[in-house]
Amino acid sequence: MIYIIYILLFLLVFFVYFCIKFAMTIIRIQDAIEDSLDKIDQKYRRLNEILEIPVFFDSPEIKRIINEIYDIRNVVLDVANKLSGSVNKNNEIEDDEEEI
């Protein structure tokens, strides 16, 4: 009877550990997504302001639009890095645990 209690206690600790670990992963991914969406929203508003101005061929507005497009590209890259970075952190933690 006591062996069953030890086995159940071990299983409880095991499952609680992984539940907390996965919950932390979800929270990190959610924070990365929220930060990224804020950046994308900010750039979207800026593009809308620029697009409301009448544009001529060699105007500075065109240069600003091109710069904003580059910034949007960088923001999308940042989103990808944040999402992949949070996943890579978890993989590094798992690798460290396996070495121990």
N, C-alpha and C positions, 0 to 999 in steps of 0.2 A: 504493500500500500504506500509506503514511504517513497519507493522508487517512482511510482506514478506521479506523486506530488512533485518530486524533483524534475521529472521529465516535463510536466506541465508548466512548472515555474521557468524552466529553461526555454521552453517554447514561447511563453509569455514575454520574457525578456527579449528574445530574438525578434518576435513580431513587433513589439513596441519600438525597438531600435530602428527597424526598417520603416515603420510607419512614420516616425519622426524624421528620418533621413529623407524620405520621399516628400514629406510635407515641406521641409526646408527647400528642397529643389523646386517645388511648385511655387513657393513664395518668391524665390530668387528670379525665376522665369517671369512671374507676374510683374515684379518690380521693373525688370528690364523692358518688358513690353510697354508698361505704362510710361516710363521715361522716354522710350523711343516714340511712342504715339504723341507725346507732348512736343517733341522736337519736330516731328512731321507736321503737326498741326500749326506750329509757329511758322514753318517755312511755307505752308500752304496759304496762310493768311498773307504773308509777305508777297507771294506770287500774285495773289488776287489784287493787292494794292498796285503792283507794277502793271498788271494787265489792264487796269482801268485807265491808265494813261495812254493817249494816242501815240502810236509808235511809228517812227519814220526809219528809213533804211539804215542810215549811219548814226542813229541817235544813241545817246548814252543809256537809254532805257533798254535797248537791245543788249548792250554789254551787261547791264544789271541782270537781265533775264538769264543770260548765259551764266553769269556768276551764281545766280540762284539755282540754276539747274545743276551746276557743279556741287553746290552745297547740299542739294537734295540727294545727289548721288552719294555724297559722304555720309549723310544721315542714314541712308538705307544701308550703307556699309557698316556703320556703327551699330545699327539694329542687328545685323547679322553677327557681328563680332560679340555683342552682348549676349545674344542667345546662344551662340556656340561657346562663348567663354563660360557661361554658367553650367553648360553641359560638360565642358572639358574639366572644370573644377571638380565636379562630381566624379569623373573618371579618374582624376589624379588622386582623390581621396580614397577611392576604392583600390587603386594600385598600391597606395601607401599601406592600407589595411592588410592587403594580401602579403606584403613583404614582412609584416610583423607576424 
